[in-house]
Amino acid sequence: MQLFVNDLTVMDFSYLCPQRGMVGESWIVDVILDGDLNDESMIQDFGKVKKGLKRLIDEYVDHKLLVPAEHNGAAITHLDEDQVEVRFTLDSGDVIQLFCPAEAYAFVYSDSVTMDSVGRYMREVIATHLPENVANIELKLRAEQILTPFYHYTHGLKKHDGNCQRIAHGHRSRIGIFIDGQACLESQQYWSQRWQDIYIITREDIIDYDMRRSSGALDNPLDYYCCAYESSQGYFELLIPRKFCEVVETDSTVECLAQYIFDEQQKRTGQGELRVMAYEGVGKGAMVEGKV
């Protein structure tokens, strides 16, 4: 007997890729449980499935940075006070380095982060929490079908009370730009290209290279941004090539990013009504509209 739950949750996270760098993602999770009926003539109550599995996914994957721990460019060092340093060398020779609390990461024991490798990682985690009558769980990960332009962005929200404060979590997001009530495909494509695999930095979080806590050195430190902040979960630090970044003057909440896109788009748009719909992952976001 099988029990299925489609659209169980959406995982918003980022991962390290040797070709693309740091990639923001949003994957939808479907699950299938194999098992025998219990005393209630159920495999498991739907409410318990949704609540319990979502809690595990949130704990082990959501709003984390996924690191392919078996990639030859990944160096992982566990330090005192639950801090972990990750240094990841890309195929280009560029480096991405983080110094963060352990809960900011998920270490996927594979040489790449894919739906298959993440699915295996999640099954191993969840299997230890299943009731005795459930013999197996199948996780189906999929991306939202988006027929219009979209981008992948990564950020951290130091003022957030929850897991959004982690310095490297992200989203795969569509972008809607409308001029005089009509969708502007050219503008949507412009932002899709401008923010392809982007890291969005708040300017006040940038620190001097010599102030970083992470170890090692770079031959070309001027080609990198180093950003850091302290929040309720601990100290977060990121060193990342400038070419992968966009610096904003505000926090990088979706509300602030919608306003930022609106203000930047005004410079590209003639007279008329402008509306920007900035998404944060699947089915949510912020909107700004007004006259140009």
C-alpha positions in Angstrom: 0.0 0.0 0.0 1.3 3.5 -0.8 0.4 6.9 0.6 1.3 10.0 -1.5 1.4 13.7 -0.7 2.1 16.1 -3.6 3.4 19.6 -2.9 4.4 18.7 0.6 6.7 21.7 0.9 9.2 23.9 -1.0 12.8 23.8 -0.1 14.6 27.2 -0.5 18.4 26.8 -0.3 21.6 27.4 -2.1 24.3 25.0 -3.2 28.0 25.1 -4.3 28.6 24.2 -8.0 32.1 23.9 -9.5 30.9 25.6 -12.7 28.2 28.1 -11.6 29.5 29.1 -8.1 26.8 29.6 -5.5 23.3 28.8 -6.8 20.0 29.7 -5.2 17.3 27.1 -5.6 13.7 26.3 -4.8 12.6 22.7 -5.2 9.1 21.3 -4.6 8.9 18.1 -2.6 6.4 15.2 -3.3 6.5 12.1 -1.1 5.3 8.5 -1.4 5.2 6.2 1.7 5.2 2.4 1.4 3.8 0.5 4.3 1.2 -1.5 6.1 -2.0 -0.2 7.6 -1.8 0.6 11.3 -4.5 0.2 14.0 -6.3 3.2 12.5 -6.4 1.5 9.1 -3.9 4.1 7.8 -0.3 4.0 6.7 0.0 7.4 8.5 -2.3 10.3 9.2 -2.0 13.0 6.5 -1.7 15.7 9.1 1.2 13.9 10.8 2.9 13.2 7.4 2.8 16.8 6.4 3.8 18.2 9.8 6.5 15.7 10.6 8.2 15.4 7.2 8.1 19.2 6.6 9.8 19.7 10.0 12.6 17.3 9.0 13.1 18.9 5.6 13.2 22.3 7.3 15.7 21.1 9.8 18.1 19.3 7.4 17.9 21.2 4.1 15.7 24.3 4.0 17.5 27.7 4.2 20.9 26.0 4.2 24.0 25.9 2.0 24.3 22.5 0.4 28.0 21.4 0.0 29.0 18.5 -2.2 31.4 17.1 0.4 33.0 14.6 -1.9 34.0 17.1 -4.6 37.8 17.4 -4.9 37.5 21.2 -4.6 35.7 21.1 -1.2 37.7 21.6 2.0 35.6 21.3 5.2 37.1 22.2 8.6 35.1 21.8 11.9 36.3 24.3 14.4 35.7 25.2 18.0 32.3 26.4 19.3 30.4 24.7 16.5 31.8 26.8 13.7 32.6 25.2 10.3 34.8 26.6 7.6 34.2 25.6 4.0 36.6 26.5 1.2 35.3 25.6 -2.2 37.5 25.9 -5.3 35.6 26.2 -8.6 36.8 24.8 -12.0 37.8 28.4 -12.9 40.1 28.6 -9.9 37.9 31.1 -8.1 37.2 30.4 -4.4 34.1 30.7 -2.3 34.8 30.5 1.4 32.5 30.5 4.4 32.9 30.6 8.2 29.5 29.9 9.7 27.7 27.9 12.4 27.3 24.2 11.6 23.6 24.5 11.1 24.1 26.8 8.2 25.2 23.8 6.0 24.0 20.5 4.8 26.9 18.2 3.7 25.7 16.0 0.8 28.1 13.1 0.4 28.4 13.3 -3.4 30.7 15.1 -5.8 27.8 17.3 -7.0 24.5 18.6 -5.7 21.6 17.3 -7.8 18.1 16.2 -7.2 19.2 12.6 -7.0 22.0 13.2 -4.5 19.9 15.5 -2.4 17.0 13.0 -2.5 19.3 10.2 -1.3 20.6 12.5 1.5 17.0 13.3 2.6 15.9 9.7 2.5 18.7 8.7 4.8 17.8 11.4 7.3 14.1 10.8 7.2 14.3 7.0 7.3 15.4 7.0 10.9 12.2 8.9 11.9 9.6 6.8 10.2 7.1 4.7 12.2 7.5 0.9 12.2 4.7 0.2 9.7 6.4 2.4 7.0 8.8 0.3 5.0 10.1 2.9 2.6 9.8 6.6 1.5 10.3 8.0 -1.9 11.0 11.7 -2.3 10.4 13.4 -5.6 12.1 16.7 -6.0 11.1 19.0 -8.9 11.5 22.6 -9.9 8.5 24.9 -10.5 7.6 25.0 -14.2 8.3 28.7 -15.2 7.6 29.7 -18.8 8.8 33.3 -18.3 12.3 34.5 -17.4 13.7 33.8 -13.9 16.9 34.0 -11.9 18.7 32.2 -9.1 19.8 34.4 -6.2 21.4 33.9 -2.8 21.4 36.2 0.2 21.3 36.4 4.0 19.0 38.4 6.3 20.9 39.2 9.5 17.9 40.8 11.2 15.6 37.8 10.7 14.7 35.8 13.8 14.6 32.5 11.9 16.7 30.6 9.4 16.7 33.4 6.8 19.6 34.9 8.8 21.9 32.3 7.4 24.3 34.1 5.0 24.0 31.7 2.1 20.5 30.5 1.3 18.6 31.3 -1.8 15.8 31.0 -4.2 14.9 30.2 -7.9 12.5 33.1 -8.7 10.5 34.4 -11.6 10.4 38.1 -12.3 7.4 40.0 -13.6 7.9 43.5 -15.1 4.9 45.3 -16.6 4.9 48.6 -18.4 1.5 50.3 -19.0 -0.2 47.0 -17.9 1.7 44.8 -20.5 4.4 42.3 -19.6 7.8 43.5 -20.8 9.7 40.4 -21.9 12.8 42.3 -22.7 13.0 43.7 -19.2 12.3 40.3 -17.6 15.1 38.8 -19.7 17.4 41.6 -18.7 16.9 40.9 -15.0 17.1 37.1 -15.6 20.6 37.6 -17.1 21.7 40.3 -14.6 20.9 38.1 -11.6 21.8 34.7 -13.0 23.4 32.9 -10.1 23.9 36.1 -8.2 24.8 36.8 -4.6 23.1 39.9 -3.2 25.2 41.8 -0.6 24.0 44.5 1.7 26.8 47.2 1.6 27.0 47.6 5.4 27.8 43.9 5.7 31.0 44.2 3.7 34.2 44.0 5.8 37.9 44.4 4.9 39.6 41.3 3.7 42.1 41.5 6.6 39.3 41.5 9.1 38.0 38.1 8.1 38.1 35.1 10.5 38.5 32.4 7.9 41.9 31.0 7.2 44.1 30.9 4.2 45.0 33.6 1.7 44.2 34.6 -1.9 46.5 35.8 -4.6 44.0 38.4 -5.8 41.9 39.5 -2.7 40.8 42.7 -4.5 38.7 40.6 -6.8 36.6 39.4 -3.9 34.0 40.7 -1.5 34.1 39.7 2.1 30.9 40.2 4.1 30.1 39.2 7.7 27.6 39.8 10.5 26.6 38.5 13.9 23.0 37.4 14.4 21.1 35.3 16.9 22.4 32.0 15.4 26.0 33.1 15.6 28.7 34.6 13.4 28.4 34.4 9.6 31.1 35.2 7.1 31.4 34.8 3.3 34.2 35.4 0.9 33.0 35.4 -2.8 34.3 36.7 -6.1 32.9 40.2 -6.9 31.8 39.1 -10.4 29.1 36.9 -8.7 27.7 39.7 -6.7 25.4 42.7 -6.7 25.7 45.2 -3.9 22.5 47.0 -2.6 22.2 49.7 0.0 19.3 48.1 1.9 18.6 44.7 3.4 17.9 42.0 0.8 14.3 41.1 1.8 12.1 40.5 -1.1 10.3 43.7 -0.3 13.6 45.7 -0.6 14.6 43.8 -3.7 11.3 44.6 -5.4 11.9 48.3 -4.7 15.5 48.0 -5.9 14.4 46.4 -9.2 11.7 49.1 -9.5 14.2 51.9 -9.0 16.8 50.4 -11.4 14.1 49.6 -13.9 13.0 53.3 -13.9 16.3 54.2 -15.3 15.7 51.8 -18.3 12.0 52.7 -18.9 10.4 55.6 -20.6 7.2 57.4 -19.3 4.3 55.3 -18.2 3.1 52.9 -15.4 5.6 50.5 -14.1 4.9 47.4 -12.0 7.5 45.0 -10.6 6.6 41.6 -9.2 9.6 40.1 -7.5 9.2 36.5 -6.4 11.0 34.7 -3.6 10.9 31.1 -4.6 7.6 29.5 -5.4 4.3 31.4 -5.2 5.3 34.3 -3.0 7.0 37.7 -3.3 6.5 41.5 -3.3 5.2 44.0 -5.7 5.9 47.7 -6.3 4.1 49.9 -8.9 3.9 53.5 -9.8 4.4 56.1 -12.5 7.8 56.6 -14.1 
